[in-house]
Amino acid sequence: MKKATVEAPANIALIKYWGALDLDEVLPLNPSLSMTLRACATRTTVEPLAGDRDEVWLVAESGAFQDPGEDFAGKVRAQLDRVRSWAGSRQCFRVGTRNSFPSAAGMASSASGFAALTLAAAAALGRADTDRGELSALTRRSGSGSAARSVFGGYVQWPVDPSGEYSAPVAESDHWDLRDVIAVVEEGPKEVSSREGHRRAITSPYFARRLEELVERYVQVQMAIYHRDFAALVPLIEEEAIDLHLIAMSSRPPIFYWNPATLAVHQAVRGLRRDGVPAGFTMDAGANVHVLCEPAAEEETARRLAAVPGVLSVIRDGVGPGPLFDLPHLF
Ligand code: DP6
């Protein structure tokens, strides 16, 4: 038993997880493929504690402890219970966590948060050396399927097994240095959760067609990554992002994540391409736009996105090596 700190990054899906075979078991209806980020990350310290109750804190930059509220703390405790039962332990913990990105920026923190928590709790229980695929399955049980992909760096698939439980890398981060310039156009949590989106996906009359088309699109994205073919990747990820939102908008009842600035950013990306700057967008279930590009195009992409009316901030990120262990503790 020891105090352990892990930093896990967020990820952006190129092929999205949207629609579940089993929402409670967190098993998807289709395979997804993402790029693990570097800058947007959650650092979590887990310290063994005497007693029978976990303490959960947000740790400010100043080191001050802040109460995260019962909803957040309850989800953390539920995941600690899963890790304890997996490890056959009854140990309680003090948990402190901090995001590297402003939580008000509307960036999804559940993937990085649950990956950091699960890996840090496993490390605190002396199980850091467990097969990473097994840890991805344990992370997935948090309820955030995308978190299963954040336990690896580079380009990651989930699932990679017929049971749907495990994720695995398809390429390391140094295979292809892609950047992600995130145009933040909405702050705060989204109105409809991903969980609810997964539940409604199958009510869209276009969902069956999506699953059919995904088979080919998935292979094409894998090939584009393998060949580092950015020109081939762009139309695929844009089609995929639009398809995710098409399903959301045509679900019953419909879900609208876009706002007017979302469309303005899409237009700016097409403008960049017209001006010879290769860039392509993708999106999660929210209004913010992730604009991917190669390093030579990053500067101009960031400059142009920052000037789009309605863009509140621009976060510059890129593919990264995955979770980091043995970092300085938060407390
Ligand atoms: C649109 O159920 O993993 O981002 O728990 O909110 O992280 P959170 O969502 P999750 O669904 C992710 C939905 C998605 C696509 C994706 O990341 O694959």
Residues whose N, C-alpha, C, O or C-beta is under 5 A from the ligand:
A	BS01	DP6	A13 I15 K16 Y17 S32 A108 S110 A111 G143 S144 G145 S146 A147 S194 R195 D284 A285
